[in-house]
Amino acid sequence: MTDLPLLADEAAAELRTLGDMIRWTVSRMNEADIYFGHGTDNPWDEARLLVTHALNLAWDLAPEWHTARLTRLEREAVLELVKIRIEQRIPAPYLTGVAWFCGLPFVVDERVLIPRSPIGQMIEQRFAPWWQGSLAQGQPDPRRILDLCTGSGCIGIACADAFPQAQVELLDISFAALEVADENIQRHQLQDRVVALQSDLFSAASGRYDLIVSNPPYVDADDMNSLPDEYHHEPELALAAGDDGLDLVRIMLAQAADYLTDDGLLVVEVGNSWPALAAAYPQLPFIWPEFERGGHGVFVLQARDLRLLNN
Ligand SMILES: C[S@@+](CC[C@H](N)C(=O)[O-])C[C@H]1O[C@@H](n2cnc3c(N)ncnc32)[C@H](O)[C@@H]1O
């Protein structure tokens, strides 16, 4: 691990401005071969995030601020945060306590996965063109939505934001994760429409939902062994899902039809495990959307297709 020079070091004392600090942080992260992928995908954005957080400033400051001088205490605060990021490989959102998803802020800590699912892009598009409303009930928007394996609650809460009339249930097996999900429900003042419940997959689900959306654990055994250090700060329960990564998804496919309305949709992220899933279920007409902002391995299935599986 890199042992970063402390501020007392002559070189660090030469870092006078906010711009100097951001540039220095980028150089140290490049030198230490840091992994990006928890909210940012490059050292410049990551450095801006850490430096502005340490200084209690908005992360999207105008460039004029880059020449602003820092006090000695402010320089120390930045260096301490960067040191922790590099030496302990802690993902930035666990250090700042906030992750952004669908344009909304979510409280995060090491009890939950850091939100990053490409399902966010589908939520922003209100699941068009796949969700077309319920023909039977003449209803354009989903009324009941289930976020299975909710973690921080990001997917279900973003759905509640996109569909202001919907009732949303957030289910997770982890009590620790549910504490964070509850904090996020309160932060977004959604207590009247969103509830978080402890549940082993569907065990606490009741009735039928128009949308079941899930980013479950799906990392296979090979990928688990080669994850960058940053991922090992996330709960293993949120990542690992057996040899082929499909342990939970198999159960979802077997049971989801019992919980979907006739026009309902199942939307599940399986990431790199998608070829194994497609090979294991050749009879299912999976739709695999493409994503403008990156990400892959999310499938959409109609309730009626799932029923074929059970016949
Ligand atoms: C990949 S994380 C996803 C969290 C969140 N949906 C997101 O996109 O950030 C998976 C979540 O599934 C939960 N989980 C694992 N096994 C479960 C089970 N059998 N039933 C319900 N939730 C489970 C974990 O606790 C974790 O919070």
The ligand as a Gaussian input file, in Angstrom:
#p B3LYP/6-31G(d) Opt

LIG

0 1
 C      -26.733000      -6.399000      -4.986000
 S      -27.442000      -5.825000      -3.458000
 C      -28.574000      -4.678000      -4.188000
 C      -29.046000      -3.565000      -3.347000
 C      -29.895000      -2.528000      -4.106000
 N      -31.032000      -3.150000      -4.752000
 C      -29.073000      -1.768000      -5.119000
 O      -29.302000      -1.893000      -6.320000
 O      -28.183000      -1.018000      -4.703000
 C      -28.419000      -7.202000      -3.028000
 C      -29.230000      -7.126000      -1.730000
 O      -29.910000      -8.392000      -1.605000
 C      -30.018000      -8.731000      -0.246000
 N      -30.267000     -10.187000      -0.154000
 C      -29.381000     -11.205000      -0.202000
 N      -30.020000     -12.377000      -0.095000
 C      -31.344000     -12.108000       0.015000
 C      -32.527000     -12.902000       0.164000
 N      -32.470000     -14.245000       0.213000
 N      -33.717000     -12.293000       0.252000
 C      -33.797000     -10.937000       0.217000
 N      -32.719000     -10.116000       0.090000
 C      -31.502000     -10.701000      -0.016000
 C      -28.712000      -8.254000       0.359000
 O      -28.843000      -8.055000       1.741000
 C      -28.456000      -6.953000      -0.426000
 O      -28.958000      -5.853000       0.267000

